[in-house]
Amino acid sequence: MGWATPYIELLQQGETVSFRPRGNSMKGKIASGQLCTVRPLEEEEDLKKGDIVLCKVRSAQYLHLVKAVRGSQYQIGNNIGGINGWISRNAVFGKLVSVE
C-alpha cells in the first residue's frame, strides 16, 4: 500500500479526490502541501504531454507529469528533470484538475 492507495480506490469508483501531496519533485507546478484535486479519467479521454496524472510506475505511486506519449504508452516524470518510466493507460488512475 502506498501513499495514494485510498485516493486511487476512490478514483476507481468514479469519485473525484482532493489531497495535499508532500515533496518537491513537482516544484514549479505543485508546491509541497498544496491542495490538489484529481478526477477519474474518462474512458476515451486522450492524455497528452504536460498532463499531470495520479499513476503507478512499477510499484511506486506518483502525481507526476506525462513527459512523452508513444502510441498507448506514457512516459512519467517529475518537474525537475527526473523520469520514472513508461506505463500503459491502465496504470493511470486520474488527472489533476486544480491546485490551490
Backbone hydrogen bonds, N-H to C=O, Kabsch-Sander energy under -0.5 kcal/mol:
donor,donor_aa,acceptor,acceptor_aa,energy
5,T,2,G,-1.3
8,I,4,A,-2.7
9,E,5,T,-2.3
10,L,6,P,-1.6
11,L,7,Y,-2.6
12,Q,8,I,-2.5
13,Q,9,E,-0.7
13,Q,10,L,-0.8
14,G,11,L,-1.9
15,E,10,L,-2.4
17,V,38,V,-2.8
19,F,36,C,-2.1
27,K,24,N,-1.5
29,K,26,M,-2.6
30,I,26,M,-2.7
33,G,21,P,-3.3
34,Q,31,A,-2.3
36,C,19,F,-3.3
36,C,34,Q,-0.5
37,T,98,S,-2.6
38,V,17,V,-2.9
39,R,95,K,-2.3
41,L,93,F,-0.7
45,E,42,E,-1.5
50,G,66,V,-3.0
51,D,48,K,-2.3
53,V,51,D,-0.5
53,V,64,H,-2.9
54,L,94,G,-2.2
55,C,53,V,-0.6
55,C,62,Y,-2.7
56,K,91,A,-2.2
57,V,60,A,-2.5
58,R,56,K,-0.5
60,A,57,V,-2.2
62,Y,55,C,-2.6
64,H,53,V,-1.7
64,H,62,Y,-0.6
65,L,77,G,-2.3
66,V,51,D,-2.7
67,K,65,L,-0.8
67,K,75,Q,-3.5
68,A,75,Q,-1.0
70,R,73,Q,-2.6
73,Q,70,R,-1.6
74,Y,87,I,-3.0
75,Q,68,A,-2.7
76,I,74,Y,-0.5
76,I,85,G,-3.1
77,G,65,L,-2.0
78,N,82,G,-1.6
79,N,25,S,-2.6
81,G,78,N,-0.5
84,N,76,I,-3.2
85,G,76,I,-1.5
87,I,74,Y,-2.4
89,R,72,S,-0.7
91,A,88,S,-2.0
92,V,89,R,-2.1
93,F,54,L,-3.1
93,F,91,A,-0.5
94,G,54,L,-1.3
95,K,39,R,-2.6
96,L,52,I,-3.0
97,V,37,T,-3.2
98,S,37,T,-1.4
100,E,35,L,-2.7
